[in-house]
Amino acid sequence: IDTTRGYGFREKQIYVVYLPPVYDKDPDMQSWGKYFDSEIFSERYLKLSFRDDILPWLKDCVLPDVKIKDVYMRSAVEQYIDHLEGIFELRKINKITNMELQKFIKKELGLNGNPQGNIAILTAKQEELNKLDNQLQLLKDSAEREIFLEWQTFLSKNYSGYEPVAEEVRAGLIMPADSTTVRVSVSIDGDQLYCQIDMSHLDVEEKILPESVREKAGDLLPKKNKYGEIWKYFPRYAYTEVFNRLKEVIEVLKQ
């Protein structure tokens, strides 16, 4: 949202689309950031799931419109459909396995020929599993906060000459660059970790990253935007890799 506003769009022109794998997942609070309690986007927010929206759309609308002679496009769409069906166990080969699994569940839960009674049993079990899933997620979130705290402790100890970044799920340092300072940090963006250099810590209108910083760290952080911010994405749980990259970037900027 902030990036789009930076391009000159007004808030009423901005729409937010969230694409989770399935419908029962909502964005994390940290994903919304400062907009979490805002009603601004309540009428311009849409959640579409890959399983229930994107996959049927690809099969029913996209694939039939791809010309037969457009071999590469057709192949790409077919492979992506197969990939999604594999993720959600919707391939024909999965049906036999699913039937066997459902047979096992019926036996274990004591389901019988009474549909209403079965629904009550399944609903109760589902609620139990949802509670368990919530607790597992809370434990994961807590463990992840500990990881970022350990990182920040390491940085503060080993780079004591620099100001630490004080955020719950962000670890990094404020470092001098030319006549200004930059923020070097690692954090989370949805289903990815990232290492980034930006100037978000400064309360100034002009936040263009110095060219010297991009020259020094551009190979380590190859992605960039018009503000000169540079970063690199990592898989969601590649903690060692992203933190090692942060240390590499810090060492480069120290020079």
N, C-alpha and C positions, 0 to 999 in steps of 0.2 A: 504494500500500500504506500509506504513512504517513498519507495523508489519510483513508483508511478506518479506520485505527487511531484517528485523532483523533476519529472519530465514535463511538468506544466499542466497536468490534468487536475480538474477540480474533483472534490470528493464525490459529488453526485454523478460524476462520469466513470467512477471506478467500481467495478464488480469483482467479487471474490468467488472463485470456484475451487472447492476442495475435492480432491480425487483420492479417497481412501480405497483400499482393496474391496472392502465390504461396507454396507450401510451402518453397521453398529459402531463404527469408529468415528470419533469427532476430533477436531484439531486440539492439540495440547494447549493449555493456557499460555505457555511460553511462545507458541507459534503466533497467537494473536498479539502478544506483547501488550502495548499500551491500549490496544483496541478491544481488550478482552471484555470489559464491562460496557462497552459503547454500543448504543443502539443505531449508530450511524449507518452500519452496513446490514442491518437486520433484514431489509427488503431487497438488498442487492448481494445476497449471499446464497450460493447454491452448492449442495453436496451431491456429487455423482459418484457411484461406486464402479470400480472396474468390472466386478463380477456381474452386477445387475444392470448397468447402463452401457459402459464402454464396450464390453464383449458382445452383447446383443446388437448394438449399433454397428460394430465392425462386420458381424455376420449377416445382418439383415439389410443394412443400408450401404455400407462401403463396398464390401466385396462384390455384390451383384452389379455395381456400377463401374467396376474396373474392367476395361476392355481386355478381351482374350489376348490380343497381340501385345498388350502391355505386360510382358512376361515378368519383368523384375518387380514391378509394383505388386502384381498379383501374388507372386511368390512371397514378398515381404509381408503382405497383409495376412496371407494364409499361415505363415510361420508365426506371426505375432498372435493370431487367434489360437493356434495350437499351443503356444507358450502360455497364454492366459488360461486356457482350458486345463493345461497341466497343473498350473498353480492351484486352481480351484477344484482339482480332481473331477473335471467334467468330461474328460475323454472317455470314449466308449470302453477302453480297456480298464478304466477305473470303476465302471458300473458294477462288475462282478465283485470287486473288492468292497465297494460300498454296500452291496446287498449282504455280504457276509458279515460286515461290521454291524449293520443294522440288526441282523438276526441275533448277533451276540448281545447287543444292547437290550433288545427286547427281552431276552432270556434273563440277563443280569438284573434288570429293573422290574421284572415280573409283569410285563405288559400282557394284557389279555385281549379278548374280543370286544371290550367296552371302550369305544373311542373317547367318550368324555372322561372316563377314569384314566385312560392312557395320557390324555392331554394334561390332566392334573398332576400325574406322576412326572411327566416330562418337564412341565413348567417348574415344578419344585426343584427338580434336579438341575435344570438350566439356571435357576436363581442361585443355587449353591455354587455352580461352576463360575457364574458371573462374579459372585463375591470372592471366590478364590482367585479369579483372574485379576480383580481389582487389587487384592492384597499383593499378588505377585508384581503387579505394575508399580505399586507403592514402594515395594522393596527394591525394585530395579531403579526407580527414580532416586531413592535414598542412596543406593550404592553409587549411582552416577554422580550425585552431588559430592560424595566423598572423593571420587576420582578427581573432580575439578578442584576440590579443596587441597588435595595432596599435590596436584600440579602447581597451584598457586603458592603453596608453602615452599615447594622446591624452587620456584622462580624467585621468590622473595629472599630465600637463603643464598642462592647462587648468583643472583644479579641484584644485590642489595642497593646498588647505586641508582636503580630505576624505580619509578612509582608503579606499584602493583595495580592491576585491574580488579576492582572490587565488585564482582557480580556473581550470582549464585551458580549459573552454569556457563561461566566464561572464565578462562584463565589467560593471563597475559601481562604485558608491561606497557607503560607509556615511555616512549624513547624519543630522544631528540633527533631532528632531521632538518638540516638547513637552519632556517630561522624559526622553525615551528616544532611541534611534536606530533608523533603518530602513535596509534594504538596497534600493537601487535598481539594477536590473541587467537585462541581456538574456542569454538562453541558448537552449537547444534542448530541445524536448519532442517526441520522435518525429519526425514529418514536418512540424513547425511550429517557427518561431522565436517567441519571446515577449519582451515587456518587462513587468517586474513590480516591484511594491514589496511587500516582506514583512519579517519579522523573524527569519528563519531563522539569522541570524548570532549571535543572542543565546542564551546557555545559561541560559534561564529558562523556567519552566513556563508563565507567562502571556505569550502572544505575540499579543495583540490589537492590530491596527494602530490608531494614534490616529485619532479621527474627523476631526481637522483635516487629516490627510494625505489621507484619502478625499475630503474636500470640495475640496481644492486640485487633486488629480490625477485625480479620478474621471471627468472627461470624456475625459481622454487614455487612461485605462486602465479601460474600462467593466465588465470582468468582475470578479466578487468572490466570496468564499466566506464562511463563517460566522466565520472568524478576522479578517475585514476585509482579507485580502490582495487586492490589485487587480492586474489584468494585462490585456494585449491580445495576441492571437495574430496572427502574420503568416505569409504563405507561406514555405515552407522555405528558399528562397534569396533572400528579399527583404531582403538585408543592409542596403542603404541606408535602406530605410523603417524597419526596426526600430531602427537606431542613431540615426536622426534623431528618432524618438519618445523614445528614452532621453534625448537631449540636451534635448528639450522638457520632459520630466518633471523633470530635474535643475534646469533654469532656474526652473520653477514652485516647486519645493521650496526653492530658494535664497531665494525671497521670503518 
